[in-house]
């Protein structure tokens, strides 16, 4: 499935208080690689920007004065994301704002879930790293992703960083689906069916000293960052 990593910047935190989207950034991912296909748009929110929000993204109302309204770009935006799997960090926030904008624009689609599957990378990270910080900066540190150029939040920049974070979060998982792809008709059959007794012995490859040291260093990193500690180190000490 085609994936689109998405982020927005807004005039404030609460869509229920009439806050609006001022920037949308999208990055396409195909076959676990980012492509050069992107969607990026600044928007005139037709309302004031909260001071706290402006401190985060640095976007002023003066800068947005000549930018288009969401209603004028809604069709182009939907065309870009249609039928994709949307990867969003803290998806409920962005989806709430996008749906509100679609409704205000009188678009025939009023819920982005009507044309996309939404995946919340924050929820995914919390399951994988319980008890730890899982904001974008923390995940960049955890997965050694360079975000030193990120002085302020920006929708396109954050989408680009999130794409790298998501690929790191899901790295290696494609190789774990063999059992799920097994023919359902084989269920209940003996695991010994078709076993070749004359096959060559399986080759055992042991970890090198360097790999063992890297593994121990990684466990120590988990131990330091996790409030609950590292369960593998706890088991190791028993």
C-alpha positions as CSV (number, residue, x, y, z in Angstrom):
1,X,0.0,0.0,0.0
2,X,1.1,3.5,-0.8
3,X,1.9,5.4,2.5
4,X,1.9,9.1,3.1
5,X,3.5,10.6,6.2
6,X,1.6,13.7,7.3
7,X,2.0,16.5,9.7
8,X,0.2,19.8,10.3
9,X,0.8,23.1,12.1
10,X,-2.1,25.0,13.5
11,X,-3.2,28.3,15.1
12,X,-3.7,26.6,18.5
13,X,-4.2,23.4,20.2
14,X,-8.0,23.1,20.4
15,X,-10.0,22.5,17.2
16,X,-13.2,22.9,19.3
17,X,-12.2,26.5,19.9
18,X,-12.1,27.3,16.2
19,X,-8.4,26.9,15.6
20,X,-7.3,26.2,12.1
21,X,-4.6,24.6,10.1
22,X,-1.8,26.9,8.8
23,X,0.5,24.3,7.2
24,X,0.3,20.8,5.8
25,X,3.3,18.7,4.9
26,X,3.2,15.2,3.4
27,X,5.9,12.8,2.3
28,X,5.2,9.7,0.2
29,X,6.7,6.3,1.1
30,X,6.7,3.4,-1.4
31,X,8.2,0.0,-0.7
32,X,9.7,1.4,2.6
33,X,11.5,4.2,0.8
34,X,10.7,7.9,0.8
35,X,10.1,9.3,-2.8
36,X,10.4,12.8,-4.2
37,X,6.6,13.1,-4.2
38,X,5.6,15.6,-1.5
39,X,2.7,17.8,-0.7
40,X,3.3,21.1,1.1
41,X,1.1,24.0,1.6
42,X,0.9,27.1,3.8
43,X,-2.7,28.3,4.5
44,X,-4.4,31.5,5.5
45,X,-6.4,30.6,8.7
46,X,-8.5,33.8,8.6
47,X,-8.0,34.1,12.3
48,X,-5.4,35.0,14.9
49,X,-2.6,32.7,15.9
50,X,-2.1,31.9,19.6
51,X,1.2,33.3,20.9
52,X,2.2,29.9,22.3
53,X,1.6,28.2,19.0
54,X,3.6,30.8,17.1
55,X,6.5,30.2,19.5
56,X,6.5,26.5,18.5
57,X,6.3,26.9,14.7
58,X,7.4,30.5,14.1
59,X,4.7,31.1,11.5
60,X,3.2,34.6,11.6
61,X,-0.2,35.8,10.4
62,X,1.6,38.4,8.2
63,X,3.4,35.6,6.4
64,X,0.2,33.7,5.8
65,X,-1.8,36.8,4.6
66,X,-1.4,36.0,0.9
67,X,-1.6,32.2,1.2
68,X,-4.7,30.2,0.0
69,X,-7.5,29.1,2.2
70,X,-8.0,25.4,2.9
71,X,-11.2,25.2,0.8
72,X,-9.2,26.3,-2.3
73,X,-6.7,23.5,-1.9
74,X,-8.9,20.8,-0.4
75,X,-9.3,18.9,-3.7
76,X,-5.6,18.8,-4.4
77,X,-4.9,17.6,-0.9
78,X,-7.4,14.8,-1.0
79,X,-6.1,13.8,-4.4
80,X,-2.6,13.4,-3.0
81,X,-3.6,11.4,0.1
82,X,-6.5,9.4,-1.4
83,X,-6.3,5.6,-0.9
84,X,-3.0,5.9,1.0
85,X,-2.1,4.7,4.5
86,X,-1.6,7.9,6.5
87,X,1.2,7.8,9.0
88,X,0.6,10.5,11.6
89,X,2.2,11.1,15.1
90,X,-0.6,11.7,17.6
91,X,-3.1,11.1,14.8
92,X,-6.3,12.2,16.6
93,X,-4.9,15.8,16.8
94,X,-4.2,16.2,13.0
95,X,-7.3,14.2,11.9
96,X,-9.5,16.3,14.1
97,X,-8.2,19.5,12.4
98,X,-8.3,18.0,8.9
99,X,-11.9,16.9,9.3
100,X,-12.9,20.2,10.7
101,X,-11.3,22.0,7.7
102,X,-13.0,19.6,5.3
103,X,-16.4,20.3,6.9
104,X,-15.9,24.1,6.8
105,X,-14.9,23.8,3.2
106,X,-18.2,22.0,2.4
107,X,-16.2,19.1,0.9
108,X,-17.9,15.9,-0.1
109,X,-15.4,14.1,2.2
110,X,-15.8,15.2,5.8
111,X,-13.8,12.5,7.4
112,X,-10.3,11.6,6.1
113,X,-10.9,8.0,7.2
114,X,-13.4,7.8,4.2
115,X,-10.5,7.8,1.8
116,X,-7.5,6.8,3.8
117,X,-6.4,4.3,6.5
118,X,-4.9,6.2,9.4
119,X,-2.0,4.8,11.4
120,X,-0.9,6.6,14.7
121,X,2.8,6.3,15.0
122,X,2.7,7.7,18.6
123,X,0.4,4.8,19.7
124,X,2.7,2.4,17.9
125,X,5.8,3.9,19.7
126,X,4.1,3.7,23.1
127,X,3.4,0.0,22.6
128,X,7.0,-0.6,21.6
129,X,8.6,1.6,24.2
130,X,6.2,1.7,27.3
131,X,7.1,4.1,30.1
132,X,9.5,6.1,27.8
133,X,9.2,9.5,26.1
134,X,7.9,8.9,22.6
135,X,7.7,12.4,21.1
136,X,9.5,13.0,17.8
137,X,12.7,14.3,19.4
138,X,12.9,11.4,21.8
139,X,12.4,8.9,19.0
140,X,15.1,10.6,16.9
141,X,17.5,10.2,19.8
142,X,16.5,6.6,20.3
143,X,16.9,5.6,16.7
144,X,20.0,7.9,16.0
145,X,18.1,10.0,13.5
146,X,19.6,13.4,12.9
147,X,17.2,16.2,13.6
148,X,19.7,18.9,14.4
149,X,18.3,21.1,11.7
150,X,15.0,21.2,13.4
151,X,15.0,24.5,15.4
152,X,11.3,25.1,15.0
153,X,8.4,22.8,14.2
154,X,7.4,22.7,10.6
155,X,4.8,20.4,8.9
156,X,7.0,19.3,6.0
157,X,10.2,19.0,8.0
158,X,8.4,17.1,10.7
159,X,6.8,14.8,8.1
160,X,10.3,14.1,6.7
161,X,11.7,13.3,10.1
162,X,8.7,11.2,11.0
163,X,9.1,9.2,7.8
164,X,12.6,8.2,9.0
165,X,11.3,7.5,12.5
166,X,8.4,5.3,11.2
167,X,10.7,3.3,9.0
168,X,13.0,2.7,12.0
169,X,10.1,1.8,14.2
170,X,8.9,-0.8,11.7
171,X,12.3,-2.0,10.5
172,X,12.7,-5.7,10.0
173,X,9.0,-6.5,10.6
174,X,8.3,-7.6,7.0
175,X,10.3,-10.8,7.6
176,X,8.1,-11.8,10.5
177,X,5.0,-12.4,8.4
178,X,5.8,-15.9,7.1
179,X,3.5,-17.7,9.5
180,X,0.6,-15.3,8.7
181,X,1.0,-16.1,5.0
182,X,0.9,-19.9,5.4
183,X,-1.9,-21.7,3.6
184,X,-4.8,-21.9,6.0
185,X,-5.5,-25.4,4.6
186,X,-2.3,-26.6,6.3
187,X,-3.7,-25.8,9.8
188,X,-3.9,-28.9,12.0
189,X,-1.4,-30.8,9.9
190,X,1.7,-32.3,11.5
191,X,4.8,-30.0,11.5
192,X,6.7,-33.0,10.3
193,X,4.9,-33.2,7.0
194,X,7.4,-33.1,4.1
195,X,10.4,-33.2,6.5
196,X,13.6,-34.4,4.6
197,X,15.7,-36.5,7.0
198,X,18.6,-36.4,4.6
199,X,18.8,-32.6,4.4
200,X,22.1,-30.9,5.3
201,X,22.5,-29.8,9.0
202,X,21.5,-26.2,9.6
203,X,24.5,-23.9,9.9
204,X,24.8,-22.1,13.3
205,X,26.2,-18.6,13.2
206,X,27.3,-17.3,16.5
207,X,27.5,-13.6,17.3
208,X,31.0,-12.0,17.2
209,X,32.5,-10.3,20.3
210,X,31.8,-6.9,18.6
211,X,28.2,-7.8,18.0
212,X,27.8,-9.0,21.7
213,X,29.3,-5.7,22.9
214,X,26.9,-3.7,20.7
215,X,24.0,-5.8,22.0
216,X,25.0,-5.1,25.7
217,X,25.4,-1.4,24.9
218,X,21.9,-1.3,23.4
219,X,20.4,-3.0,26.5
220,X,22.2,-0.5,28.7
221,X,20.7,2.3,26.7
222,X,17.2,0.8,27.2
223,X,18.0,0.5,30.9
224,X,18.8,4.2,31.1
225,X,15.8,5.5,29.1
226,X,13.1,3.2,30.5
227,X,11.4,4.0,33.7
228,X,10.7,0.3,34.2
229,X,14.3,-0.7,33.3
230,X,15.3,-3.3,30.8
231,X,13.5,-6.7,31.3
232,X,16.3,-8.5,29.4
233,X,18.9,-7.2,31.9
234,X,16.7,-8.2,34.7
235,X,16.4,-11.7,33.4
236,X,20.1,-11.8,32.8
237,X,20.8,-11.0,36.4
238,X,18.7,-13.9,37.7
